[in-house]
Amino acid sequence: MSLSFVRPSFKGARFDNHTLPVDVASDLAAYEKLLIDLAKHLFLLDNPERQRVPNGFSDVHLAIENINKGSANPVLTLSHNANYTNNQLSFLEIGFSDYYNQARDLISECIDSADSVLPEKFPKELLLHFNQLGRSLKEGESFELPLKRTGQIAVLNPKKRKSLVLAANLLYEREVELRGYIGEADWEKSSFRLRLSDGYQTNVPMQESFHNMIRQSGGRTRDCVIVKGIALHDSWDRLQKVIYINNIEVIKNYNLTIRFDEISQYQNGWFDGLGVAPDANILKTVAYEITESYPDYLLLPNIILTQEGNLLLEWNINGEPSVDIILNDHIACYHSFGSNGEDIEKDFSLNTKEDYLLMYSFLSTYIHAELE
């Protein structure tokens, strides 16, 4: 048996097409869990002689009946999971549903409450549910519930969620995206040390499925590792501990990748109306080959877009080595000055991976990573 129960709304750009991204399902699941725990708490308040709720009391679930127009506005029904025979009273007839109605309204009042001023019947320990409820919300998004008492709306956004969790605890959980490089791994503890771009270091737990990726990228300061997961923060939003990761992405030779991305944005006329934009497809191919295969033993170059729409690679070391990459012709022209001021020149075709490796091998005579 089910009954229409509550109509929350998700507001924000992601919800403008009346759809629910799958990651907000975790918010609805967290709302269901909080609802059940709060209903149990309210029942025990009314029945202090009992140690636990009756059998079947918490055998309920919420289901999405439909999504109304507007922002994403799911209609949730409350259903009891138990199957009753004819001589048994239903969930509604027993009167259990009233505690769920009270819990629903109390959750809305809790969200609408002023900081640190909770509704009288809302237990402080249940605020920890807000570590999950609302965790998928981005800045500018909200989860909204009707307020029966006033007819207004209770708004849960990232700021409000944080304040509710901190009212019960000194730390709160939120989704994170951390960038840095892997310093070292502890295979026995199945964790690795992530050194962030701001100099901060933190231990990150890793599932076995990420082990090969960590092995390949460990110690490579040129690679950017992007870790997505859940982490604990204090009230000043300082990272305290990474709890769980669900995705790791490695961007090889990160500084080169960023520079190629910048160059790809140039349009014709970029240089006082005269600069030529590089051929997008050829640039993409060259960028991929260089970022994927550029060896650790070579000093990283500065990459410059020339007025003609080609690339110039420069190294700020003795001899002033440089490589002109003529994109449309798929060739690279090396030039530097020898110790006696003589010109050193060599051309390379850039049609295959082997061509790039030959160029790197030649460059290793003049350009060394230890100069970094």
KEKE-3310 file (N, C-alpha, C; in steps of 0.2 Angstrom, whole numbers, plus 5000, padded with zeros to 4 digits):
npx = (5004:5003:5005:5003:5016:5027:5033:5047:5058:5071:5082:5091:5104:5106:5094:5085:5079:5069:5073:5081:5098:5107:5116:5109:5101:5106:5104:5090:5089:5096:5087:5076:5082:5085:5072:5066:5073:5071:5057:5056:5063:5053:5042:5047:5049:5036:5032:5039:5041:5045:5059:5062:5056:5040:5038:5040:5038:5048:5049:5047:5047:5052:5046:5048:5035:5031:5038:5035:5031:5042:5056:5066:5055:5051:5037:5035:5030:5025:5028:5023:5032:5028:5018:5002:4990:4972:4967:4975:4981:4983:4997:4994:4982:4986:4992:5005:5009:5007:5018:5028:5023:5025:5038:5042:5038:5045:5058:5058:5056:5068:5078:5074:5077:5085:5103:5110:5098:5088:5073:5063:5060:5069:5083:5100:5110:5105:5108:5119:5115:5114:5126:5126:5113:5110:5122:5126:5123:5128:5136:5124:5114:5099:5089:5073:5060:5042:5035:5024:5019:5020:5017:5027:5043:5056:5074:5087:5104:5121:5128:5119:5118:5131:5131:5122:5127:5139:5133:5132:5144:5161:5167:5163:5156:5160:5158:5173:5186:5201:5218:5234:5250:5256:5265:5270:5266:5257:5256:5253:5244:5235:5234:5238:5250:5245:5251:5246:5243:5244:5254:5250:5248:5240:5234:5227:5214:5214:5205:5207:5206:5212:5225:5235:5235:5240:5253:5259:5259:5264:5276:5278:5280:5276:5264:5247:5236:5219:5208:5193:5180:5175:5177:5182:5180:5184:5176:5181:5182:5194:5203:5203:5203:5203:5190:5184:5186:5180:5184:5198:5208:5221:5231:5243:5259:5255:5257:5260:5249:5239:5244:5243:5229:5226:5231:5223:5211:5213:5208:5206:5215:5220:5232:5233:5224:5230:5235:5235:5225:5228:5227:5214:5212:5225:5232:5227:5231:5245:5247:5242:5251:5263:5260:5258:5269:5281:5296:5303:5316:5319:5320:5306:5298:5294:5279:5275:5263:5265:5263:5260:5252:5258:5269:5281:5293:5303:5318:5324:5339:5357:5363:5351:5341:5328:5312:5304:5288:5280:5264:5255:5263:5268:5281:5296:5308:5323:5334:5349:5363:5380:5394:5404:5397:5392:5379:5367:5357:5343:5331:5314:5302:5285:5275:5273:5273:5285:5293:5292:5299:5312:5315:5315:5325:5336:5335:5339:5353:5356:5347:5342:5334:5339:5342:5331)
npy = (4994:5011:5029:5046:5057:5067:5082:5086:5098:5101:5113:5123:5125:5112:5106:5112:5107:5099:5086:5073:5072:5057:5057:5063:5054:5048:5058:5057:5045:5046:5055:5047:5038:5046:5050:5038:5035:5046:5045:5033:5038:5047:5039:5032:5042:5044:5033:5028:5017:5007:4998:4997:4999:4993:4977:4979:4992:5000:4995:5002:5012:5025:5030:5036:5044:5052:5066:5082:5097:5112:5116:5101:5091:5079:5068:5060:5044:5035:5019:5004:4989:4977:4962:4960:4949:4945:4946:4955:4971:4985:4995:5009:5008:5004:5016:5020:5028:5041:5045:5045:5056:5066:5066:5069:5083:5088:5087:5096:5108:5107:5110:5123:5129:5142:5144:5133:5132:5121:5112:5107:5093:5087:5076:5079:5071:5065:5074:5071:5064:5073:5073:5065:5068:5080:5081:5080:5092:5106:5122:5135:5127:5119:5109:5107:5108:5107:5117:5113:5120:5134:5135:5139:5137:5126:5127:5118:5120:5120:5128:5128:5115:5112:5119:5113:5100:5103:5108:5097:5091:5093:5092:5090:5081:5082:5082:5081:5087:5084:5090:5085:5077:5060:5056:5045:5027:5017:5001:4991:4997:5001:5014:5030:5044:5060:5074:5090:5105:5116:5113:5106:5090:5074:5059:5046:5034:5019:5009:4992:4992:5003:5002:4999:5010:5019:5014:5017:5031:5035:5046:5054:5069:5077:5073:5076:5071:5069:5067:5061:5061:5058:5069:5074:5090:5104:5117:5129:5125:5118:5104:5089:5075:5062:5052:5042:5037:5038:5040:5041:5051:5053:5065:5066:5074:5087:5102:5104:5099:5108:5120:5117:5116:5129:5135:5129:5137:5149:5160:5165:5180:5183:5190:5205:5206:5199:5186:5168:5155:5139:5123:5114:5100:5095:5101:5095:5081:5082:5088:5077:5067:5073:5076:5063:5056:5063:5063:5059:5062:5074:5092:5102:5111:5129:5133:5141:5149:5153:5168:5163:5152:5141:5130:5134:5128:5131:5131:5138:5138:5136:5139:5141:5132:5127:5122:5122:5118:5114:5114:5110:5104:5093:5093:5095:5107:5108:5120:5126:5135:5130:5127:5135:5145:5141:5136:5123:5112:5102:5092:5085:5073:5071:5060:5048:5039:5034:5043:5054:5049:5048:5061:5065:5058:5064:5077:5074:5075:5088:5094:5092:5084:5086:5099:5106)
npz = (5000:4996:4998:4993:4998:4999:4991:4986:4979:4967:4964:4952:4939:4933:4934:4926:4915:4919:4924:4933:4938:4940:4951:4961:4967:4978:4987:4989:4994:5006:5012:5014:5023:5034:5037:5041:5053:5061:5062:5070:5081:5086:5089:5100:5109:5112:5118:5130:5138:5130:5122:5109:5092:5086:5077:5059:5059:5053:5040:5027:5012:5001:4985:4968:4961:4950:4940:4942:4932:4930:4940:4943:4951:4960:4964:4979:4985:5000:5005:5012:5016:5020:5018:5021:5029:5028:5041:5047:5053:5043:5039:5039:5047:5059:5063:5062:5052:5055:5063:5053:5045:5055:5056:5043:5042:5053:5048:5038:5046:5053:5043:5039:5051:5061:5063:5074:5081:5084:5080:5094:5095:5087:5087:5091:5086:5075:5065:5058:5047:5037:5032:5021:5015:5003:4999:4985:4980:4971:4971:4971:4969:4976:4988:4991:5002:5007:5020:5032:5043:5040:5026:5018:5011:5014:5012:5007:5005:4999:5009:5020:5023:5027:5039:5047:5049:5056:5067:5074:5075:5074:5061:5044:5030:5012:4994:4984:4973:4970:4965:4961:4963:4964:4978:4985:4987:4999:4999:5008:5016:5007:5002:4996:4995:4992:4984:4984:4974:4981:4990:5001:5009:5008:5014:5004:5002:4993:4981:4975:4961:4957:4958:4947:4940:4949:4952:4939:4939:4951:4959:4948:4944:4934:4930:4932:4944:4946:4959:4963:4976:4993:5007:5023:5031:5040:5050:5044:5031:5028:5022:5030:5030:5018:5014:5005:4988:4972:4959:4948:4938:4927:4920:4909:4908:4912:4912:4899:4893:4897:4891:4877:4877:4879:4867:4858:4858:4851:4839:4821:4817:4829:4832:4832:4822:4812:4815:4813:4816:4822:4813:4818:4819:4816:4826:4837:4835:4836:4848:4856:4853:4858:4872:4877:4875:4878:4885:4902:4903:4896:4897:4900:4887:4883:4875:4860:4850:4834:4823:4810:4813:4817:4828:4841:4850:4864:4874:4888:4890:4889:4872:4867:4862:4850:4843:4828:4824:4810:4806:4796:4787:4794:4800:4809:4814:4820:4829:4836:4845:4844:4855:4850:4844:4832:4820:4824:4816:4812:4804:4806:4801:4806:4807:4812:4828:4830:4823:4832:4843:4838:4836:4850:4855:4848:4853:4867:4867:4869:4878:4894:4907:4920:4921:4926)
capx = (5000:5007:5001:5007:5019:5030:5035:5053:5061:5078:5083:5098:5104:5106:5088:5080:5075:5064:5076:5085:5104:5107:5119:5105:5097:5109:5101:5083:5090:5098:5081:5072:5085:5083:5064:5064:5077:5067:5050:5058:5064:5047:5038:5050:5047:5029:5032:5046:5042:5048:5066:5062:5049:5036:5040:5037:5038:5053:5048:5044:5052:5050:5047:5046:5029:5032:5042:5031:5035:5045:5062:5065:5050:5048:5032:5037:5025:5027:5025:5025:5035:5026:5012:4997:4984:4966:4966:4980:4979:4988:5002:4990:4977:4990:4994:5012:5011:5007:5025:5031:5021:5028:5046:5043:5037:5051:5064:5058:5058:5075:5081:5072:5079:5091:5109:5111:5092:5084:5066:5063:5060:5074:5089:5106:5114:5102:5110:5124:5112:5115:5133:5124:5108:5112:5130:5127:5122:5133:5135:5119:5108:5096:5084:5068:5054:5037:5034:5017:5017:5019:5016:5033:5048:5063:5079:5094:5109:5128:5130:5115:5120:5137:5130:5118:5132:5143:5130:5132:5150:5166:5169:5157:5158:5157:5162:5179:5190:5208:5223:5241:5253:5256:5271:5272:5260:5258:5252:5250:5238:5231:5233:5244:5251:5243:5254:5242:5246:5246:5259:5247:5248:5235:5233:5221:5213:5213:5203:5212:5205:5216:5232:5239:5235:5244:5259:5261:5259:5268:5282:5278:5278:5274:5257:5242:5231:5213:5205:5186:5177:5172:5182:5180:5182:5182:5171:5184:5183:5200:5203:5205:5204:5199:5186:5183:5187:5176:5187:5205:5210:5228:5233:5250:5262:5249:5258:5260:5242:5236:5246:5240:5222:5225:5232:5217:5206:5215:5204:5210:5215:5222:5237:5232:5220:5234:5237:5232:5223:5231:5222:5212:5213:5232:5235:5225:5235:5252:5246:5241:5257:5268:5259:5258:5276:5286:5300:5305:5323:5319:5317:5300:5298:5289:5276:5272:5259:5267:5258:5258:5248:5262:5271:5288:5295:5309:5320:5328:5346:5363:5363:5345:5338:5321:5310:5298:5283:5275:5258:5252:5268:5270:5288:5299:5314:5327:5339:5352:5369:5385:5399:5408:5392:5389:5372:5365:5350:5340:5323:5311:5295:5281:5270:5272:5275:5293:5296:5293:5304:5318:5316:5317:5332:5341:5335:5342:5360:5356:5342:5342:5329:5342:5343:5325)
capy = (5000:5017:5035:5052:5059:5073:5084:5090:5101:5102:5119:5125:5124:5105:5103:5116:5103:5094:5080:5072:5068:5051:5057:5065:5048:5047:5063:5055:5039:5049:5058:5041:5035:5051:5050:5032:5035:5051:5042:5029:5042:5050:5034:5030:5047:5044:5026:5028:5010:5002:4999:4997:5000:4987:4974:4981:4999:5003:4992:5007:5015:5030:5029:5042:5042:5056:5072:5088:5102:5117:5112:5094:5091:5072:5066:5054:5040:5031:5013:4999:4984:4971:4959:4958:4944:4948:4947:4959:4978:4988:5000:5015:5007:5004:5023:5021:5033:5048:5046:5047:5062:5070:5066:5073:5090:5090:5087:5103:5113:5107:5113:5130:5132:5146:5141:5130:5132:5115:5110:5103:5085:5084:5075:5082:5065:5063:5079:5068:5062:5078:5072:5062:5072:5086:5081:5080:5098:5111:5129:5138:5122:5118:5104:5111:5104:5111:5118:5113:5125:5141:5135:5141:5132:5125:5127:5115:5122:5118:5131:5126:5108:5112:5122:5107:5094:5106:5109:5090:5088:5098:5090:5088:5078:5084:5079:5085:5086:5086:5089:5085:5072:5055:5056:5038:5023:5011:4995:4987:5000:5002:5021:5034:5051:5065:5081:5095:5110:5122:5111:5102:5083:5070:5052:5045:5027:5017:5003:4988:4993:5009:5000:4999:5017:5022:5012:5020:5038:5037:5049:5057:5076:5081:5071:5079:5066:5071:5063:5063:5057:5061:5070:5078:5096:5108:5123:5133:5121:5115:5097:5085:5068:5059:5046:5038:5040:5035:5041:5044:5053:5055:5069:5066:5080:5092:5108:5104:5098:5115:5125:5115:5118:5137:5137:5127:5142:5154:5161:5169:5187:5183:5194:5212:5204:5195:5179:5163:5150:5132:5118:5111:5093:5093:5103:5089:5075:5084:5089:5071:5063:5076:5075:5056:5052:5067:5059:5063:5064:5080:5098:5104:5117:5134:5132:5147:5149:5158:5172:5159:5147:5135:5130:5135:5125:5134:5130:5143:5136:5138:5136:5143:5127:5128:5117:5125:5113:5116:5109:5107:5100:5088:5093:5099:5110:5110:5124:5129:5137:5126:5131:5140:5149:5138:5133:5116:5111:5096:5092:5078:5072:5070:5057:5042:5039:5033:5050:5058:5046:5049:5068:5066:5055:5069:5082:5072:5077:5095:5096:5087:5086:5088:5106:5109)
capz = (5000:4996:4998:4991:5004:4999:4984:4986:4973:4966:4960:4949:4932:4931:4935:4923:4910:4923:4924:4939:4937:4944:4957:4967:4970:4984:4992:4991:4998:5013:5015:5016:5029:5040:5039:5045:5059:5065:5064:5076:5087:5088:5092:5106:5113:5114:5121:5134:5141:5125:5120:5102:5088:5084:5070:5053:5059:5048:5034:5023:5007:4996:4978:4964:4957:4944:4941:4940:4928:4935:4941:4945:4956:4960:4969:4982:4989:5005:5004:5017:5012:5022:5015:5026:5027:5029:5048:5050:5052:5039:5042:5040:5052:5065:5065:5061:5046:5058:5065:5047:5044:5059:5054:5037:5044:5057:5044:5034:5051:5054:5037:5040:5057:5062:5065:5081:5085:5081:5083:5100:5095:5082:5090:5088:5083:5068:5060:5054:5041:5032:5028:5015:5012:5000:4997:4978:4978:4969:4972:4967:4969:4982:4989:4994:5005:5009:5027:5033:5048:5037:5019:5014:5008:5018:5007:5009:5000:5002:5015:5026:5025:5031:5046:5051:5051:5061:5074:5078:5074:5072:5054:5039:5023:5006:4988:4983:4967:4972:4960:4963:4960:4969:4980:4986:4989:5004:4996:5013:5019:5001:5001:4993:4997:4986:4986:4981:4970:4986:4995:5006:5007:5012:5012:5000:5002:4986:4979:4971:4954:4955:4959:4942:4938:4954:4950:4933:4940:4957:4958:4942:4946:4928:4928:4936:4946:4948:4963:4965:4981:4998:5011:5029:5031:5046:5049:5039:5024:5027:5021:5036:5028:5012:5016:5000:4981:4967:4952:4948:4932:4926:4914:4908:4906:4914:4910:4891:4891:4898:4886:4871:4877:4878:4860:4854:4859:4847:4833:4816:4819:4836:4833:4829:4816:4807:4818:4810:4820:4820:4811:4824:4819:4816:4832:4842:4834:4838:4856:4859:4853:4863:4879:4879:4874:4880:4890:4908:4903:4893:4900:4897:4883:4882:4868:4858:4844:4829:4819:4805:4815:4819:4835:4842:4856:4866:4880:4891:4892:4884:4865:4864:4857:4849:4837:4824:4821:4804:4807:4789:4783:4798:4800:4815:4812:4826:4829:4842:4844:4847:4860:4846:4840:4825:4820:4824:4813:4810:4802:4807:4800:4812:4804:4816:4834:4829:4821:4838:4847:4835:4838:4857:4856:4846:4858:4873:4867:4870:4882:4899:4913:4927:4921:4929)
cpx = (5004:5002:5006:5009:5022:5032:5041:5054:5068:5079:5090:5098:5104:5099:5082:5076:5071:5067:5080:5092:5104:5111:5115:5100:5100:5106:5094:5084:5092:5092:5077:5075:5084:5076:5063:5067:5073:5060:5051:5059:5058:5042:5041:5049:5040:5028:5038:5046:5045:5055:5067:5056:5046:5039:5036:5036:5042:5053:5045:5049:5048:5051:5045:5040:5029:5036:5037:5035:5037:5052:5061:5061:5047:5042:5034:5031:5029:5024:5027:5027:5032:5019:5008:4992:4978:4964:4971:4979:4985:4992:4998:4985:4980:4991:5001:5013:5011:5014:5029:5029:5024:5035:5047:5043:5043:5057:5064:5059:5065:5079:5080:5074:5085:5097:5109:5104:5088:5077:5067:5064:5065:5081:5095:5110:5111:5105:5116:5122:5113:5122:5131:5118:5110:5119:5131:5126:5128:5131:5129:5113:5105:5091:5079:5062:5049:5037:5027:5015:5016:5017:5021:5037:5054:5068:5085:5099:5116:5129:5125:5116:5126:5135:5126:5123:5136:5140:5130:5139:5155:5168:5162:5160:5156:5161:5168:5182:5197:5213:5230:5245:5255:5264:5274:5265:5262:5253:5249:5244:5233:5229:5239:5244:5250:5246:5250:5246:5248:5251:5256:5247:5243:5235:5226:5220:5212:5210:5208:5211:5209:5223:5237:5240:5240:5251:5262:5262:5263:5274:5283:5276:5275:5266:5253:5237:5225:5209:5198:5183:5174:5177:5179:5183:5180:5178:5174:5185:5190:5200:5206:5207:5200:5196:5186:5184:5183:5179:5194:5206:5217:5229:5240:5253:5258:5251:5258:5253:5238:5238:5243:5232:5221:5226:5226:5211:5207:5210:5208:5209:5217:5227:5236:5228:5224:5235:5232:5231:5226:5225:5220:5213:5220:5235:5233:5229:5242:5252:5246:5248:5263:5267:5259:5265:5282:5290:5302:5312:5324:5316:5311:5301:5293:5286:5273:5268:5262:5262:5256:5253:5252:5265:5278:5289:5302:5311:5325:5335:5351:5362:5356:5341:5330:5319:5304:5294:5279:5269:5256:5256:5270:5278:5290:5306:5318:5333:5342:5359:5374:5389:5403:5403:5389:5382:5371:5358:5349:5333:5321:5304:5291:5274:5268:5274:5283:5296:5297:5298:5311:5320:5318:5324:5337:5341:5339:5350:5361:5352:5341:5338:5332:5343:5337:5327)
cpy = (5006:5024:5041:5055:5065:5075:5089:5093:5102:5108:5121:5123:5117:5103:5107:5112:5098:5087:5079:5069:5062:5052:5060:5060:5047:5052:5060:5049:5041:5052:5052:5038:5040:5050:5044:5032:5040:5049:5037:5032:5045:5045:5032:5036:5047:5037:5024:5021:5005:5004:4999:4998:4993:4984:4977:4989:5003:5000:4996:5009:5020:5028:5035:5040:5046:5062:5078:5093:5108:5115:5105:5093:5084:5072:5060:5051:5037:5025:5008:4992:4977:4969:4957:4953:4948:4950:4952:4966:4981:4993:5007:5014:5007:5011:5024:5027:5040:5050:5048:5054:5068:5071:5070:5081:5092:5091:5094:5108:5113:5111:5121:5133:5137:5142:5139:5131:5127:5115:5106:5096:5082:5083:5077:5077:5064:5069:5076:5065:5067:5078:5069:5066:5079:5086:5082:5087:5103:5118:5132:5133:5121:5112:5107:5107:5109:5111:5118:5118:5132:5141:5138:5136:5132:5123:5124:5116:5120:5121:5129:5119:5108:5114:5117:5102:5097:5107:5102:5088:5094:5097:5088:5085:5081:5081:5084:5082:5088:5085:5090:5080:5067:5055:5049:5034:5018:5006:4991:4990:5002:5010:5024:5041:5056:5072:5086:5101:5116:5119:5106:5095:5079:5063:5050:5037:5025:5010:4999:4990:4999:5008:5001:5006:5021:5020:5016:5028:5040:5040:5054:5065:5080:5079:5074:5073:5070:5066:5065:5058:5061:5063:5074:5084:5099:5114:5129:5131:5119:5107:5094:5078:5066:5052:5040:5041:5035:5035:5044:5045:5056:5059:5070:5073:5086:5099:5109:5103:5105:5120:5123:5117:5125:5138:5135:5132:5148:5154:5165:5176:5188:5188:5200:5211:5200:5188:5174:5158:5143:5128:5114:5103:5091:5095:5097:5083:5077:5085:5082:5067:5066:5074:5068:5053:5056:5064:5063:5065:5071:5086:5100:5111:5123:5133:5138:5146:5155:5162:5168:5153:5140:5135:5131:5133:5128:5132:5135:5141:5138:5135:5138:5138:5128:5123:5121:5119:5116:5112:5106:5103:5094:5087:5097:5101:5112:5115:5126:5131:5132:5130:5136:5145:5147:5136:5126:5115:5104:5096:5085:5078:5070:5066:5051:5043:5038:5039:5054:5056:5047:5057:5069:5063:5060:5074:5080:5074:5084:5098:5091:5089:5088:5095:5110:5110)
cpz = (5000:4996:4996:4998:5004:4992:4985:4979:4973:4961:4958:4942:4929:4931:4930:4917:4913:4923:4931:4937:4942:4950:4963:4970:4977:4989:4994:4995:5005:5016:5018:5023:5035:5042:5043:5052:5064:5067:5070:5082:5090:5092:5099:5111:5116:5118:5125:5137:5136:5123:5113:5098:5087:5077:5065:5053:5054:5042:5029:5017:5003:4989:4974:4960:4950:4945:4938:4936:4933:4935:4943:4951:4957:4966:4972:4986:4994:5005:5010:5014:5014:5019:5021:5024:5029:5036:5051:5049:5047:5042:5043:5046:5059:5068:5064:5057:5049:5060:5059:5044:5048:5058:5048:5038:5048:5053:5040:5039:5053:5049:5038:5046:5057:5064:5072:5085:5082:5084:5089:5100:5090:5086:5087:5084:5076:5063:5056:5048:5035:5029:5022:5011:5010:4998:4990:4976:4976:4971:4968:4966:4976:4982:4993:4996:5007:5017:5028:5038:5045:5030:5015:5012:5012:5012:5010:5003:5003:5009:5021:5028:5029:5038:5050:5053:5056:5067:5078:5079:5072:5064:5050:5033:5017:5000:4987:4976:4969:4966:4963:4960:4966:4971:4981:4988:4994:5002:5002:5016:5013:5001:4998:4995:4991:4988:4981:4978:4975:4991:5000:5004:5011:5009:5009:5000:4995:4985:4975:4964:4952:4956:4953:4940:4943:4953:4944:4934:4946:4956:4952:4943:4940:4927:4934:4938:4949:4952:4965:4970:4987:5004:5017:5029:5038:5045:5045:5032:5023:5027:5027:5034:5022:5014:5011:4993:4976:4960:4952:4940:4932:4920:4914:4905:4906:4911:4902:4889:4891:4893:4879:4871:4876:4871:4856:4854:4854:4841:4827:4818:4826:4837:4829:4822:4811:4809:4815:4815:4818:4817:4817:4825:4819:4823:4837:4841:4837:4846:4859:4859:4858:4870:4881:4879:4876:4886:4896:4907:4899:4897:4896:4893:4885:4875:4866:4851:4840:4826:4813:4806:4816:4826:4835:4849:4858:4873:4882:4894:4887:4877:4862:4859:4856:4843:4834:4822:4816:4804:4801:4786:4787:4799:4806:4813:4819:4825:4836:4840:4848:4852:4856:4842:4834:4826:4820:4822:4811:4809:4804:4804:4806:4810:4808:4823:4834:4827:4828:4843:4845:4837:4845:4858:4854:4851:4865:4873:4869:4876:4888:4905:4919:4927:4925:4936)
residu = (MET:SER:LEU:SER:PHE:VAL:ARG:PRO:SER:PHE:LYS:GLY:ALA:ARG:PHE:ASP:ASN:HIS:THR:LEU:PRO:VAL:ASP:VAL:ALA:SER:ASP:LEU:ALA:ALA:TYR:GLU:LYS:LEU:LEU:ILE:ASP:LEU:ALA:LYS:HIS:LEU:PHE:LEU:LEU:ASP:ASN:PRO:GLU:ARG:GLN:ARG:VAL:PRO:ASN:GLY:PHE:SER:ASP:VAL:HIS:LEU:ALA:ILE:GLU:ASN:ILE:ASN:LYS:GLY:SER:ALA:ASN:PRO:VAL:LEU:THR:LEU:SER:HIS:ASN:ALA:ASN:TYR:THR:ASN:ASN:GLN:LEU:SER:PHE:LEU:GLU:ILE:GLY:PHE:SER:ASP:TYR:TYR:ASN:GLN:ALA:ARG:ASP:LEU:ILE:SER:GLU:CYS:ILE:ASP:SER:ALA:ASP:SER:VAL:LEU:PRO:GLU:LYS:PHE:PRO:LYS:GLU:LEU:LEU:LEU:HIS:PHE:ASN:GLN:LEU:GLY:ARG:SER:LEU:LYS:GLU:GLY:GLU:SER:PHE:GLU:LEU:PRO:LEU:LYS:ARG:THR:GLY:GLN:ILE:ALA:VAL:LEU:ASN:PRO:LYS:LYS:ARG:LYS:SER:LEU:VAL:LEU:ALA:ALA:ASN:LEU:LEU:TYR:GLU:ARG:GLU:VAL:GLU:LEU:ARG:GLY:TYR:ILE:GLY:GLU:ALA:ASP:TRP:GLU:LYS:SER:SER:PHE:ARG:LEU:ARG:LEU:SER:ASP:GLY:TYR:GLN:THR:ASN:VAL:PRO:MET:GLN:GLU:SER:PHE:HIS:ASN:MET:ILE:ARG:GLN:SER:GLY:GLY:ARG:THR:ARG:ASP:CYS:VAL:ILE:VAL:LYS:GLY:ILE:ALA:LEU:HIS:ASP:SER:TRP:ASP:ARG:LEU:GLN:LYS:VAL:ILE:TYR:ILE:ASN:ASN:ILE:GLU:VAL:ILE:LYS:ASN:TYR:ASN:LEU:THR:ILE:ARG:PHE:ASP:GLU:ILE:SER:GLN:TYR:GLN:ASN:GLY:TRP:PHE:ASP:GLY:LEU:GLY:VAL:ALA:PRO:ASP:ALA:ASN:ILE:LEU:LYS:THR:VAL:ALA:TYR:GLU:ILE:THR:GLU:SER:TYR:PRO:ASP:TYR:LEU:LEU:LEU:PRO:ASN:ILE:ILE:LEU:THR:GLN:GLU:GLY:ASN:LEU:LEU:LEU:GLU:TRP:ASN:ILE:ASN:GLY:GLU:PRO:SER:VAL:ASP:ILE:ILE:LEU:ASN:ASP:HIS:ILE:ALA:CYS:TYR:HIS:SER:PHE:GLY:SER:ASN:GLY:GLU:ASP:ILE:GLU:LYS:ASP:PHE:SER:LEU:ASN:THR:LYS:GLU:ASP:TYR:LEU:LEU:MET:TYR:SER:PHE:LEU:SER:THR:TYR:ILE:HIS:ALA:GLU:LEU:GLU)
# end
